[in-house]
Amino acid sequence: MTKEVIDLDFGKVSFVDNILIAELNEGVLFDVESNRILLELGRKTFKDQFYGYISNRVNSYAVNPMVYLESAAAPTLKAIAVVTSDEVCKQNAFLEKQFYKENNSFGIFATLEEAIEWIKEKI
């Protein structure tokens, strides 16, 4: 399992196998432009291989749900997982899921390990 970490203005991203894991900074607004940066990182890192994205929500931040419309159009992004133990964050993730056209490919998990296993099954 390889692990590389990249620091961005809005958080940090690591890569484990064919999974992009993001931990965004406290209080940021994750918007369409930030999402495009992550999608481009995924495209460059994984080339034409299928990959998954995990939002490891260790911090509290806002997400513009429009990011999921663009993410759903990424041809090699096969699954999105949200990891949180916070009940409010979990409810927000259920709302966000409604914006992702591939509902079966959007999971919400209590632990990073569960999310990684689920992503591996999807890709």
C-alpha positions in Angstrom: 0.0 0.0 0.0 1.5 3.3 -1.1 0.8 6.5 0.7 1.7 10.0 -0.6 0.4 13.2 1.0 -0.2 16.5 -0.8 -1.0 19.7 1.1 -3.4 22.0 -0.5 -4.9 25.4 0.5 -8.1 23.8 1.6 -6.8 20.5 3.2 -4.6 17.5 2.6 -4.9 14.6 0.2 -3.4 11.2 0.5 -3.4 8.3 -2.0 -3.7 4.7 -0.8 -3.8 2.1 -3.6 -6.5 3.4 -6.0 -8.1 5.7 -3.4 -7.9 9.4 -3.0 -8.5 10.4 0.7 -9.1 14.0 1.5 -9.1 15.6 5.0 -10.3 19.2 4.5 -9.4 22.1 6.8 -11.8 23.3 9.6 -14.3 25.8 8.4 -13.6 25.7 4.6 -16.2 25.8 2.0 -15.5 22.9 -0.4 -16.7 24.4 -3.7 -16.7 23.4 -7.3 -13.3 24.9 -7.9 -11.7 22.9 -5.0 -13.5 19.8 -6.3 -11.9 20.3 -9.8 -8.5 20.4 -8.2 -9.2 17.0 -6.5 -10.7 15.5 -9.7 -7.6 16.6 -11.7 -5.3 15.1 -9.0 -7.3 11.8 -9.4 -7.1 12.0 -13.2 -3.3 12.6 -13.1 -2.6 10.1 -10.4 -4.7 7.2 -11.5 -4.6 7.9 -15.3 -7.3 5.6 -16.9 -7.7 3.4 -13.9 -10.8 3.3 -11.8 -10.5 5.0 -8.4 -12.5 6.0 -5.4 -12.7 9.1 -3.3 -13.0 9.2 0.5 -13.9 12.4 2.4 -12.5 11.7 5.8 -14.3 14.4 7.8 -12.2 14.9 10.8 -12.9 18.6 10.7 -16.2 20.5 10.3 -16.6 22.3 7.0 -19.3 23.1 4.4 -19.8 21.4 1.1 -21.4 22.9 -2.0 -23.6 19.9 -3.1 -23.0 21.0 -6.8 -19.6 19.3 -6.5 -21.3 16.0 -6.8 -22.9 16.8 -10.2 -19.4 17.3 -11.6 -17.9 14.3 -9.8 -20.6 12.0 -11.2 -19.4 12.9 -14.7 -15.8 11.9 -14.0 -15.5 8.6 -16.0 -13.0 6.8 -13.8 -14.3 7.9 -10.4 -16.4 4.9 -9.3 -17.3 5.6 -5.7 -17.4 8.3 -3.1 -17.4 7.6 0.7 -17.8 10.0 3.6 -16.3 9.0 6.9 -17.7 10.7 10.0 -18.9 9.9 13.5 -20.6 13.2 14.0 -24.4 13.0 13.7 -24.9 16.4 12.1 -22.2 15.7 9.5 -23.8 12.3 8.8 -27.1 14.0 8.1 -25.4 16.5 5.8 -23.8 13.6 3.9 -27.2 12.0 3.4 -28.4 15.3 1.9 -25.2 15.5 -0.3 -25.9 11.9 -1.5 -29.1 13.2 -3.2 -26.9 15.3 -5.6 -24.7 12.4 -6.7 -26.4 10.6 -9.6 -24.9 7.2 -8.8 -26.6 6.7 -5.4 -25.3 3.1 -5.1 -21.8 4.5 -5.3 -22.0 6.9 -2.4 -21.5 5.5 1.0 -21.4 6.9 4.5 -19.2 5.2 7.1 -18.1 5.5 10.7 -14.5 4.5 10.1 -11.9 5.0 7.5 -11.2 1.2 7.4 -14.9 0.5 6.5 -14.8 3.1 3.8 -11.6 1.7 2.3 -13.0 -1.8 2.1 -16.2 -0.6 0.5 -14.3 1.5 -2.1 -12.1 -1.5 -2.9 -15.3 -3.6 -3.6 -16.6 -0.9 -5.9 -13.5 -0.5 -8.0 
